[in-house]
Amino acid sequence: MSTEVKTAEPKESLFSKKNKKLVTDPLSDNNPITIQVLGICSALAITVQVQQAVIMSLAVTFVTFGGNVVISLIRNIIPSRIRIIVQLVIVASLVIIVNEILKAYLPDISEKLSVFVGLIITNCIIMGRLEAFALGNKPWPSFLDGLGNGLGYSWILVVVAVIREILGSGAISFPGIGQIKFLSPEFMASTGYMNNNFIILPPMALVIVGVIIWIQRTRNKSLIESH
Amino acid sequence: MAFDKNSNAFTIGFAIVMVVVVGVLLSGVSLGLKEKQNLNDDIKKKMDILGAVNIQSTRDNAIELFDQYIAEAYVIDAAGRKIDGNALNVDIKKDFRDKSKAETDKQFPMYVCTKDGATYYVVPMVGTGLWGPIWGFVALESDFSSIYGAKFDHKSETPGLGAEIRELEFQKRFFESRGKKKINFGGTKLFEVVKGGAPAEWEYQVDGITGGTITSKGVEEMIIRTFKVYEGHFKTLKQ
């Protein structure tokens, strides 16, 4: 986990180089999933279908930047002895709000995500960013940092889900928004492909994340840890 | 700032204010979305009842199909007598959780479905799985014994194990994949979920889920307990 605590300069422009880096870094060289290896559990569990992964990503991104902004706003008055509890309460409240909204407007997806929405509370990415960044930074950089980390989590989730749904179910569908089938089951079958049930199972998500980590570290050798 | 943010008084004060603010906010959100969530739950219930008589529905057409196929919905008491009440308003999950409520005070909903000229009786049920509540709907044919369809669901069973009761593959074991199963009214055991397969010639047994024994047994307990209540009512219907 990154523990660097930066302090933003007072008269910095909103989209300065440093601020942009807050968003772009977690997308690649400091990705919460592939580099810091946080939030893996949900990445394995809900990447069977793209639509679940997208909704989960939105939920996590909302909680990361929301939590970051709220904590950053009150960072100067949080008593340090109860700061972890305060962070938990803020994160839990945001997660409950997300869960209630999903139940009201996307009941089917809410049912499929089931306990994993509640488990966003325990997602290490969120508490990690609150503790390492939001407690020591102003709201705007904190927002960008939360957004960046949320998006870093999201793109990995969506990529894993796309691979799993195509290979596991033969097609990607978005019920509710309209069925968008990139590869029809008939097309997949005509090429001789059989749906692979193994891809649907959680261990395969781990393998796919592993492959992404492999590709990433092959492209950027500085990411490889030395022992 | 002039105050010491790490003093005991401020820490306690901060905690109190935080809890109050968060509490008010969350109750507001919950109340605001309640109506929409209840509507979703009602639709889901109707979809499950239709599912038990093997009618596939979506959230958009569930209400319409329910009105089309469910001819009658009424409530019976613990002794099997028909009483006044709206079947859809009876919350059997809440009744099941409420240990202080006597069995004789509870109400039991019943849905009568007519489909392609035949009549089916859909019985809702609720029980306990491994981690939390499980529930379901079982439809009987007009001989009041043969299972026409079954639909089960759960709150927090283990995915891949107990959670499989939600899958069609498990539900079909009650009426399709290994013959049509029956409720053994008058027998020593009304119904049984067994380990290691239940061949088609076993009429009152269904194969459980590997690795989901406690959930499977929960399904069995739920079926037996519920049908014991309805047994008397079915007798009066037969006459």
Interface residues (C-beta under 8 A of the other chain):
Chain A: A45 N76 I77 I78 P79 S80 R81 I82 I85 V86 V89 I90 S93 I96 I97 E100 I101 K103 A104 Y105 P107 D108 S114 V115 L201
Chain B: M1 K5 N6 F10 T11 F14 A15 M18 V19 V22 L25 L26 V29 S30 L33 K36 Q37 N40 K44 R59 S156 P159 G160
